[in-house]
């Protein structure tokens, strides 16, 4: 048996914390002397303490730790694997934050400029799929499902086709429940089954066209540049259903810096429309 001070030294946990664990029923002493009130721990309880400290380091709450100590090894392993996945996702998010910091520093040191060209966008036939997805992070998965459905319906994507586009239907930026339509441009209307739709995407009589070369991460910066342009041209107003056209994307290159994306933002000229 080990006195609480000895157990504290060997377990690298303060006496105050051991008493707290005792109070909440997380790690009770093996024995308490009724006369002196001294707490005694067994050597085997060091292993239990090690498990508690590990789970605490993994950001389990004390109540979660208490519950996990009562389950068998198989259940504990399942929870540890789940926590491992959560940590991997946190690491991925942290890596994205680091890259965001690096991109911000690069923009400060090398500010980019984007040419905004006014033009009309003609109508075109396409195979489309419209859906509300949980967030923008799920767009890549939506594209995979879209291409898989195209393949399952026996449609062939060839180099002669005119590329792909994403249509945004929300009238404001949304963190969740984002409504998108994926568009595969074709030479003519083709026969498809739900959830795909074959239709003519309507023309845009006037749009701001912005060609962006490089990673998708810069797109928020491009939209801000357009906002500044709009502020300097009060004769124009944004309309609805912004388009994001992929000219060169993940299907053509593995290097994100080689992506070529066109933003097509519909406009209304205010001097010919009622405000």
Beta strands, then each sheet from edge to edge (+ up, - down):
strand 1: 2-3
strand 2: 31-32
strand 3: 39-41
strand 4: 116-121
strand 5: 124-133
strand 6: 164-168
strand 7: 178-185
strand 8: 197-201
strand 9: 204-213
strand 10: 236-238
strand 11: 242-248
strand 12: 260-269
sheet 1: 1+ 3- 2+
sheet 2: 4+ 9- 12+ 10-
sheet 3: 4+ 9- 12+ 11- 6+ 7- 5+ 8-
end
